[in-house]
């Protein structure tokens, strides 16, 4: 398989021997990372036509790296003759013929000017190669030259509105005592048997929440109910108002049951696509017998409009 190497022309001014060494060092690193570099220090010898080198290099190159030191800016903006002036003329003509492309890459080094790029480069995005930003800028440069994204766009997820309403066969909902239609509130739920159920919300925003006692200060919350699509433990969340993205993958997704302690927060999504946040306020374990002396107290909020954020509704 043939390897296609990006071709890069380096435009710079011979400010000093130290600067020429800096440019060659950067160019050498690029070559070792699979870039074909046009550099006068390598490609122009005694008796060679410098003008021809510039014309051919700038024409054949895929990209042009303009190393913007203060002397380079002064020479380019002053319309002086010489290498910088001639390269500027060729690059400017190419830019005019290819408006909107990203062919020219300004590199800022040894430059404290308020406008650190020559006027012919305009408002193009630039990289700062000072000591502090060198490695970060080099990573951005080499990724871009090879057509790779340093930060790839995340894959698109489903719209929170895309879940189609369904009408499953839900467990019968009792009248009044174990149901709160409000979008938020606080519930004290006795657990007379192994588990206790409570219905929150109504219509498409209905959640059937099932609890069992785990011990003093601990309880279990379940996802087995037909109305519940998913159950997550809200990692590092202590208040419901801290949840800004209920669909975040940073939360621990539970299969069918989650053990929670006092102060813990869980997030549930129902089969209609709405989100519910529940915080265990208290779990009282008083007896192993099937009586009503065990109980859980929890606060809850249902996010309207299939929102994933609870920050402004608590």
N, C-alpha and C positions, 0 to 999 in steps of 0.2 A: 504494500500500500504506500503510495507516494505521500510525503509529508509536505504540506503547504506552509511555508514559513512567512510570516508577515514581513514586509520590507519597510524599513524605517530610515528616513533621512534625518541627520542631526544638523541643525542650523545653530551656530553659536559664534561668538566673537572670541578672538584670541587675546583675552584680557591679560593673562599672565601664564607662565609655565605651570604654576600651581593649578590654575583653572583648566588648562588643557589636560593635565593629568586627571583632574576630577571628571572631566567629560569622558576621557578614554576609559576610566574605571567603570563608569556607568554603562558605557557602550559595550564593554567587555562582558559585563554581567548580563546584559540583554542578549548578546550573542550566545552565551552559554545557556540561556533560557529559550533558545529556539527562534530568535529574531535575526533576520538579515539586516545588518546596519550599514548604511552608507556614511562613512566618516572620513574626512579629508586626511586625517593623520595616517590612515591605513591605505586609502585608495588613490592618493595623489603623490606622485614622485617628482623628482627633479626633471624639469623639461616638460612635464605634463600640462595640458590645457586645463587650468582651474575652472574657467568659465564652462567648458564642455562638461566637466565633472558635475558642476552644479546643475546645469540644464538637464543632463541625463538622469542624475540622481533624483532630482525633484520630480521629474516626469515619471520615472519608473516606480518610485516609492508609493506604498499604500498610505502611509502616514508620514507626517513631518513633525519632529520634536523640536520646538523652538525654545532654546535655553536662555531665559530672560534674566541676564544680569543687568546692572545699571548701565555699563558701557554699551551693551547690546541695544538697550532701549534708546539710548542717546543717538547711536549711529542709525538705527532704523527710523526713528522719528525725524532725524535731521536730513533724511533723503541723501545721505552721503553715498559716494561710490564705494567700490570695494566689495568684498565678499558678502557682508551683511546687507548692504544696499542692493546688490544684484539679486541675492536670494529673496529679499523682501519683495522686489519687483515681480519675480516669478511667482512666489507664493500668493501675493495679492491678486494677480491675474487668475490663478487657479481658484482662489476663494470666490472671486466674482463669477466664475463660470460654474461653480459648484456650491451655490448658496445653500446653507442649511446642513451641509455635511459636517462630519467631525474629523476631518482629515488632519487638521493642525492641533497639536497638543502643546500648550504653553507650560514650560517648567520654570518655576521661580526659584532662584538661588542667588545668594549674595546681593539681595535687592531689598532696600527699605523705602523705595519710592511709593508715593500714595497711589499711583497707577502703575503697577509693576509689570505691565505688558505693553508692547508697542501698539500703536493705534490700528495697524493693519490686522492685528489679531482680534481686536474688538472685545466682545463680551464673552468669549469662549471660556468654558470651564478650565481651570488651571490646577496644577499640582505644586505644592510647596515642598522643596527638597532641602530644607534646613535640617540640622542635626536631630531636632525633636521629631520631625514628621517623615524622615527619610524612608524608613522601612515601610511605614503605612502607605506612603505615596508610591513607593516602588511596587508594592503589592497591587495597588490600584492600576498602575501603569501596565504591568505585565499581564494582568487579567484582561485589561481592555484591548491590548494589542492582539491577544489571542482570541478575542471575541467571547471571553468568559465573564460572567458576572461575579464580582467580589461578594455581593449580597444578592442572591437569587430571589426573584419574586416568589413568595409562598404560594402553594397551590390554592386555587379558589375552592372554598367550601360551599356547602349548600346554603341557600337563603333560609333564615329562620322562619320565613313565611311559606316555604316550599312543602312542608310536611302536610300531606293531605288529611283533612279531617276524616276520622273513622268513627264507627259506632260499634265498639266492642260490647260484649255482654258483661257489664260491670256487676260487681257484687251489689246486692240491694242496699240502698242508702237509707239509714234510719231517719225518722222525722225529728228534726230539732236538736236533740241532745248531743249527737255526735257529728254535727255539721255546722261549719261556719262559712257562709257565703262571702264574707268580707275578703278584700284583697290582702289585708294584713291584720295581725292580731297576736294574741297570746292565749294559749290553750293549756288547761290542766286536765290530763286524760287519765282516769283511773284504769288500771289493768286487772280486771277481775279474773281473767283466764291467762292462757299462755301468751296471747297477743291482744292488743287493742287496736281498733281502727278508728280513723277520724277522716272526714271528708272536708276539704278546703276548696273554696271558690265555687263556681257553678258554670254550667254550659261547657263551652270549649276550654274554659279555664278551671275545670274540675280536677282535683287531685285526691286520690284515695291513699292516705298515709297510714302505714301499719307499723306498730311499735311492739317491742317486748322489753322487759326489764333485764338488765345484765348484771346488776348489783348496785350497791349504793353509789350514786354518781355516774353510773354507766347504763347505757341502753343500746338496743339494736333497732335500726330502721331498715325497712325492706323495700325491694323493687319487684316483688312477685305479683303485685296487683295489675290487672289488665289495663288500668288507666296510665300506668307509669312506663315511659319509654327508656329512661336512663337515670342512674343515681351516681353522684360523684361526691367524694369527700373534698371540701374546699380547703386545700392545703394552705397553711400560713394565713388563714382568714379567721379573725376573731369577731368581726362585726359584719352583719349582712350588708351594710352600706359600703364595705370595702370591695364588694364584687362589682367589677366593671365589665367583665366578659365571662358570662356563665358558661360559654361554650369553649373556654380556654382548655387546651390540652395539658396545661400544667397541673390541673386538678386530677386527683386519683379516681379513676373510674371503677366503680364496684360492679360485681356481677349480679348478686341477688340480695346481699345484705351488707350493711356497714355498721361497725361498732363505733359508737361515739361517746365521748365523755362530756361532762358539764362544760359549756362554753364552746363546744365544737359546732361547726357549720357544715351542712350538706346541701347540695343542689340537686333538684329533681327536674326532669323535663317530662311533660305528659305527652301522650300520643298525638295531641293536636299541635305540639311545637312550643307550648308556653313553658316558662321556667318558674320554679318555686325554690326559695331559699328557706331553710329551716335551721334554727339554732336551739340546741338543747340547753335549757335554762336550769333544769333540776331533774334528777332521777332518784326516786325514793324506793328503797327495797326494804320491806318490813316483814314479809312472810313468804314462805314457799307454797302456801296453800292458795287455792283458787278463790281469793277474796278480793275486795276492792281496796286493800290497804297499800298496794304497790301503785305507783303512779309516775308519769312523766309530765313535766311542764316544758313547753317549747313555744318560742315565738316564730313567726313566719311572715314572709312577704311573697306575693305573686306578682311578677313583672307583667304589666299590661302590654298589649300590642306586640307580643312575642319579642320584647326587648331582652337583651342579654345583660343589661346593666341595672344594678339596684342602687347606684350611688345617689340618685336624686328622688327616689320614691320611698325611702325608709323614713 
